[in-house]
């Protein structure tokens, strides 16, 4: 059973390894990923601390309550944006190398 699954996934794993290797070689992919995963969460944490301090200092709970949904949207957007950058770069790279047609016509 395990060998059957392994045989079925062999082609997909081969393409996955190739894509990961290609993504880790290109600085145009690494730089946005580092920025999105390190800088923006730190900025969000800094901003959230300032908002909490503002709410505690001036007693403005309405402002804090209205900002929470926006902070949740931002937190949810970061993982999506990382995936989007990788997907867009993969698609554009395959299009530029003129290798997308064979990939799309392959039986995987």
TITI-157425 format. One line per field, with one value per atom (N, C-alpha, C, O): atom name; residue in one letter; x, y, z. Coordinates in steps of 0.05 Angstrom, whole numbers, plus 5000, padded with zeros to 4 digits. Layout:
// residues N
at	CA,...
aa	a,...
u	X,...
v	Y,...
w	Z,...
***
This chain:
// residues 108
at	N,CA,C,O,N,CA,C,O,N,CA,C,O,N,CA,C,O,N,CA,C,O,N,CA,C,O,N,CA,C,O,N,CA,C,O,N,CA,C,O,N,CA,C,O,N,CA,C,O,N,CA,C,O,N,CA,C,O,N,CA,C,O,N,CA,C,O,N,CA,C,O,N,CA,C,O,N,CA,C,O,N,CA,C,O,N,CA,C,O,N,CA,C,O,N,CA,C,O,N,CA,C,O,N,CA,C,O,N,CA,C,O,N,CA,C,O,N,CA,C,O,N,CA,C,O,N,CA,C,O,N,CA,C,O,N,CA,C,O,N,CA,C,O,N,CA,C,O,N,CA,C,O,N,CA,C,O,N,CA,C,O,N,CA,C,O,N,CA,C,O,N,CA,C,O,N,CA,C,O,N,CA,C,O,N,CA,C,O,N,CA,C,O,N,CA,C,O,N,CA,C,O,N,CA,C,O,N,CA,C,O,N,CA,C,O,N,CA,C,O,N,CA,C,O,N,CA,C,O,N,CA,C,O,N,CA,C,O,N,CA,C,O,N,CA,C,O,N,CA,C,O,N,CA,C,O,N,CA,C,O,N,CA,C,O,N,CA,C,O,N,CA,C,O,N,CA,C,O,N,CA,C,O,N,CA,C,O,N,CA,C,O,N,CA,C,O,N,CA,C,O,N,CA,C,O,N,CA,C,O,N,CA,C,O,N,CA,C,O,N,CA,C,O,N,CA,C,O,N,CA,C,O,N,CA,C,O,N,CA,C,O,N,CA,C,O,N,CA,C,O,N,CA,C,O,N,CA,C,O,N,CA,C,O,N,CA,C,O,N,CA,C,O,N,CA,C,O,N,CA,C,O,N,CA,C,O,N,CA,C,O,N,CA,C,O,N,CA,C,O,N,CA,C,O,N,CA,C,O,N,CA,C,O,N,CA,C,O,N,CA,C,O,N,CA,C,O,N,CA,C,O,N,CA,C,O,N,CA,C,O,N,CA,C,O,N,CA,C,O,N,CA,C,O,N,CA,C,O,N,CA,C,O,N,CA,C,O,N,CA,C,O,N,CA,C,O,N,CA,C,O,N,CA,C,O
aa	x,x,x,x,x,x,x,x,x,x,x,x,x,x,x,x,x,x,x,x,x,x,x,x,x,x,x,x,x,x,x,x,x,x,x,x,x,x,x,x,x,x,x,x,x,x,x,x,x,x,x,x,x,x,x,x,x,x,x,x,x,x,x,x,x,x,x,x,x,x,x,x,x,x,x,x,x,x,x,x,x,x,x,x,x,x,x,x,x,x,x,x,x,x,x,x,x,x,x,x,x,x,x,x,x,x,x,x,x,x,x,x,x,x,x,x,x,x,x,x,x,x,x,x,x,x,x,x,x,x,x,x,x,x,x,x,x,x,x,x,x,x,x,x,x,x,x,x,x,x,x,x,x,x,x,x,x,x,x,x,x,x,x,x,x,x,x,x,x,x,x,x,x,x,x,x,x,x,x,x,x,x,x,x,x,x,x,x,x,x,x,x,x,x,x,x,x,x,x,x,x,x,x,x,x,x,x,x,x,x,x,x,x,x,x,x,x,x,x,x,x,x,x,x,x,x,x,x,x,x,x,x,x,x,x,x,x,x,x,x,x,x,x,x,x,x,x,x,x,x,x,x,x,x,x,x,x,x,x,x,x,x,x,x,x,x,x,x,x,x,x,x,x,x,x,x,x,x,x,x,x,x,x,x,x,x,x,x,x,x,x,x,x,x,x,x,x,x,x,x,x,x,x,x,x,x,x,x,x,x,x,x,x,x,x,x,x,x,x,x,x,x,x,x,x,x,x,x,x,x,x,x,x,x,x,x,x,x,x,x,x,x,x,x,x,x,x,x,x,x,x,x,x,x,x,x,x,x,x,x,x,x,x,x,x,x,x,x,x,x,x,x,x,x,x,x,x,x,x,x,x,x,x,x,x,x,x,x,x,x,x,x,x,x,x,x,x,x,x,x,x,x,x,x,x,x,x,x,x,x,x,x,x,x,x,x,x,x,x,x,x,x,x,x,x,x,x,x,x,x,x,x
u	5017,5000,5017,5012,5038,5055,5071,5075,5080,5095,5078,5087,5052,5034,5031,5031,5027,5025,5051,5050,5073,5099,5103,5113,5095,5098,5080,5087,5056,5037,5047,5042,5060,5069,5098,5107,5111,5139,5142,5160,5125,5127,5121,5135,5101,5094,5116,5123,5129,5151,5175,5190,5180,5202,5198,5217,5174,5169,5170,5180,5161,5162,5190,5197,5207,5236,5249,5264,5242,5254,5244,5260,5219,5208,5221,5228,5223,5236,5264,5274,5279,5307,5308,5325,5291,5291,5283,5295,5265,5256,5278,5282,5293,5314,5339,5356,5341,5364,5360,5380,5336,5330,5326,5309,5343,5341,5315,5306,5303,5278,5255,5235,5258,5238,5245,5228,5271,5279,5274,5265,5281,5278,5249,5245,5229,5201,5192,5177,5202,5194,5205,5191,5230,5242,5227,5221,5222,5208,5180,5172,5165,5138,5138,5119,5158,5157,5171,5165,5189,5203,5196,5190,5196,5192,5163,5157,5144,5116,5104,5089,5109,5099,5110,5096,5136,5147,5134,5129,5129,5115,5087,5078,5073,5046,5047,5029,5066,5069,5074,5062,5092,5097,5072,5066,5057,5033,5012,4998,5009,4989,4996,4978,5021,5029,5022,5013,5027,5020,4990,4981,4974,4945,4935,4918,4946,4938,4946,4930,4970,4978,4960,4953,4952,4934,4907,4896,4896,4870,4872,4853,4893,4896,4900,4890,4915,4921,4897,4892,4883,4862,4834,4814,4832,4806,4789,4766,4799,4785,4780,4792,4763,4759,4746,4750,4731,4718,4739,4736,4760,4781,4795,4799,4801,4813,4796,4806,4770,4752,4749,4746,4751,4748,4774,4773,4796,4821,4827,4843,4815,4820,4814,4831,4791,4787,4808,4815,4818,4838,4864,4878,4871,4896,4893,4913,4869,4865,4867,4878,4857,4860,4889,4897,4905,4933,4948,4964,4942,4955,4947,4965,4923,4915,4927,4929,4933,4943,4972,4979,4988,5017,5022,5037,5010,5016,5006,5018,4983,4973,4991,4996,5002,5020,5046,5056,5056,5080,5074,5090,5052,5044,5040,5047,5028,5023,5049,5051,5068,5094,5107,5117,5107,5119,5104,5117,5078,5062,5066,5069,5065,5069,5096,5099,5117,5144,5147,5160,5135,5137,5123,5134,5100,5085,5099,5102,5108,5122,5149,5156,5163,5188,5184,5200,5164,5158,5150,5157,5135,5127,5151,5153,5170,5193,5212,5224,5214,5231,5217,5229,5193,5176,5174,5174,5171,5168,5141,5137,5123,5097,5079,5063,5080,5063,5069,5050,5094,5099,5090,5081,5094,5085,5055,5045,5041,5011,5001,4979,5015,5005,5015,5007,5031,5041,5019,5000,5020,4998,4997,4981,5014,5015,4990,4987
v	4976,5000,5025,5044,5025,5049,5052,5075,5030,5031,5042,5056,5035,5045,5075,5089,5085,5114,5128,5149,5116,5128,5129,5149,5108,5108,5129,5142,5133,5152,5181,5199,5186,5212,5219,5241,5200,5204,5227,5244,5229,5252,5278,5298,5279,5304,5313,5336,5293,5300,5310,5327,5299,5308,5337,5353,5344,5372,5390,5412,5380,5396,5402,5425,5382,5386,5406,5424,5404,5423,5451,5470,5455,5482,5494,5517,5478,5488,5496,5516,5479,5486,5512,5529,5515,5539,5564,5585,5561,5584,5592,5616,5574,5581,5592,5602,5590,5601,5630,5645,5639,5666,5686,5683,5707,5727,5743,5755,5745,5760,5746,5758,5721,5706,5707,5711,5703,5702,5728,5728,5751,5777,5783,5790,5780,5785,5765,5773,5740,5721,5729,5726,5738,5746,5771,5772,5790,5814,5807,5816,5790,5783,5767,5769,5750,5733,5744,5736,5763,5774,5803,5810,5820,5848,5855,5869,5846,5854,5844,5858,5819,5811,5827,5833,5834,5852,5879,5891,5890,5916,5914,5932,5892,5888,5886,5897,5872,5870,5898,5905,5913,5940,5957,5972,5956,5972,5963,5980,5937,5927,5936,5943,5936,5946,5975,5984,5991,6020,6024,6042,6008,6011,6004,6018,5982,5974,5996,6003,6007,6029,6054,6067,6060,6083,6078,6096,6053,6047,6049,6059,6039,6039,6068,6075,6083,6110,6129,6144,6128,6147,6135,6149,6110,6098,6098,6106,6089,6088,6060,6051,6045,6017,6013,5992,6033,6030,6029,6013,6045,6045,6017,6006,6007,5980,5958,5941,5959,5939,5940,5920,5964,5966,5959,5953,5960,5953,5923,5914,5909,5880,5865,5849,5870,5856,5862,5844,5887,5893,5879,5870,5877,5862,5833,5821,5821,5793,5790,5770,5809,5808,5808,5794,5825,5828,5802,5792,5790,5765,5743,5726,5742,5722,5727,5708,5752,5759,5750,5744,5750,5744,5716,5714,5695,5668,5667,5654,5679,5679,5694,5685,5716,5731,5716,5718,5702,5685,5664,5661,5651,5631,5644,5632,5667,5681,5689,5686,5698,5706,5681,5683,5659,5635,5625,5617,5625,5615,5633,5623,5659,5677,5675,5674,5673,5670,5643,5642,5622,5596,5598,5589,5609,5611,5628,5621,5652,5670,5658,5661,5645,5632,5611,5609,5594,5573,5586,5576,5607,5620,5632,5630,5645,5657,5635,5640,5612,5591,5574,5556,5581,5567,5537,5520,5532,5504,5499,5477,5518,5514,5496,5481,5498,5481,5451,5435,5442,5414,5406,5384,5424,5418,5415,5396,5432,5431,5407,5397,5398,5375,5348,5327,5349,5324,5311,5325,5285,5271,5273,5260,5289,5291,5304,5308
w	5000,5000,5000,4985,5017,5019,4993,4984,4982,4956,4934,4916,4934,4913,4915,4895,4939,4944,4936,4923,4944,4937,4907,4897,4893,4863,4851,4831,4862,4851,4855,4839,4877,4884,4875,4878,4863,4855,4836,4839,4816,4797,4809,4804,4826,4840,4859,4861,4873,4891,4876,4885,4852,4835,4827,4829,4819,4812,4836,4834,4859,4884,4891,4898,4891,4897,4878,4887,4853,4833,4839,4838,4845,4850,4875,4876,4896,4921,4916,4926,4901,4895,4878,4884,4859,4843,4859,4856,4878,4894,4913,4918,4924,4943,4930,4944,4904,4890,4882,4878,4880,4869,4892,4909,4892,4913,4911,4930,4887,4883,4898,4903,4904,4919,4949,4966,4955,4983,4997,5020,4984,4997,5005,5028,4987,4996,5018,5036,5016,5037,5064,5084,5064,5090,5100,5124,5083,5092,5102,5123,5087,5096,5121,5137,5126,5149,5174,5196,5170,5194,5200,5223,5180,5184,5191,5211,5175,5178,5204,5217,5213,5239,5262,5281,5260,5280,5280,5301,5257,5254,5266,5279,5260,5271,5301,5314,5312,5341,5354,5374,5341,5351,5350,5369,5328,5326,5346,5358,5350,5369,5397,5413,5405,5431,5434,5455,5413,5414,5417,5432,5403,5405,5432,5444,5444,5471,5491,5509,5488,5505,5502,5522,5478,5473,5486,5499,5483,5495,5525,5538,5537,5566,5577,5598,5562,5571,5569,5588,5547,5542,5546,5543,5552,5557,5532,5533,5510,5485,5476,5456,5490,5482,5455,5442,5446,5420,5398,5379,5400,5380,5379,5358,5403,5404,5393,5379,5399,5389,5358,5345,5348,5318,5304,5280,5317,5304,5304,5287,5322,5324,5298,5289,5285,5259,5238,5222,5237,5218,5224,5205,5249,5256,5249,5240,5253,5245,5215,5205,5200,5170,5162,5144,5175,5168,5175,5159,5198,5206,5186,5179,5177,5157,5130,5114,5124,5097,5093,5071,5114,5111,5099,5080,5110,5098,5069,5052,5064,5036,5017,4995,5026,5009,5003,4981,5022,5017,4996,4977,4998,4978,4951,4930,4951,4926,4912,4887,4926,4914,4902,4879,4916,4905,4880,4860,4881,4858,4834,4812,4838,4816,4803,4779,4820,4809,4794,4773,4804,4790,4763,4743,4762,4737,4717,4694,4725,4707,4698,4675,4716,4709,4688,4669,4691,4672,4645,4624,4646,4621,4607,4582,4622,4609,4598,4577,4611,4601,4580,4568,4574,4554,4561,4544,4587,4595,4608,4620,4607,4620,4604,4616,4578,4561,4565,4569,4565,4571,4600,4604,4619,4646,4648,4661,4634,4635,4620,4627,4600,4585,4597,4587,4617,4629,4646,4655,4649,4662,4693,4706,4705,4734,4744,4769
***
